């Protein structure tokens, strides 16, 4: 009888998942399985295929196996983002099995405060296809995510301390397709000869760079010599969530149909991309711009490194290298591994000219601005920043403990060093 109930439960959950209807406390299945697994919150993303008891023991102390996969939505092929919550599982041990194998190298990011703060479950040797979690007595709602998910609520809490500071101007870049406000922060000196465009979340699931953005803003407003110089000499333009709807809805964003936000700089089907181009293009007539468009690389494997894509234009490559050598020096005592030689040269890996040589990506849009200093994509690893002496050298094993931890603090620290490096590079 008990087994039969479970079979019904699992089937029901599959049907609910496939139909897009969420499992809720009101459904009859809730009495058979004592906990719920769902994505019913902003930024949530999961498909639950099956839940079954592991062994015959019943009651508290019982263990379960949950089979899951990412909800791809309008991303037509493999991608790896997921973000879900488990409620009412206190006292149970649950094994979460993923197919495809999309658990990061430090296991899931875990939050017991509804996604406000996160910690890694594991060191850098987590298996890719599963993790196991034993829920403490007071853990009635635990979130698990591929990475330390960051969305508007995080930004709102962070920017509250800065929005009334002299030199800070918070406004709305545009409305998203779903009528959400797309945030714009402009700070420093609007009349300065240097402009810096910083963008995050052209691919909505790539959450790590938002912590770097916090670090950059923190340094600029810190009152340090570097901060004061940057405030006086740079016009900072920051868009923290380019694909705002994707961030709040918990989409993959990457490779979405018909193309994603970072492949839109010719067609301009997204209001955010249109607004960025309309804002920057006239400003760039009179300013020397540096553009840093921030992303995350693959979730594990040989690409789990923090690095820049080198620009296509030779002159800009030289300038980016100069900046990156300064950053390497500043970051030498930092937690996260970064070396200028990590950078991806043109022709290596995915650093190929855009489709049919159209300037479709943000970084290529930046390269075509008059007076541009450099324009590059910065990739920040999701969980574990490995060392790489050069792209062509033998890559380290993704499970290597030699990788350094990527979390909110180590990424904010990287951001502070990016700001310090910008000051030295621009003021040289
Ligand atoms: Zn990306």
Boltz pocket constraint, residues with backbone or C-beta under 6 A from the ligand:
constraints:
  - pocket:
      binder: B
      contacts: [[A, 202], [A, 203], [A, 206], [A, 254], [A, 294], [A, 295], [A, 296]]
      max_distance: 6.0
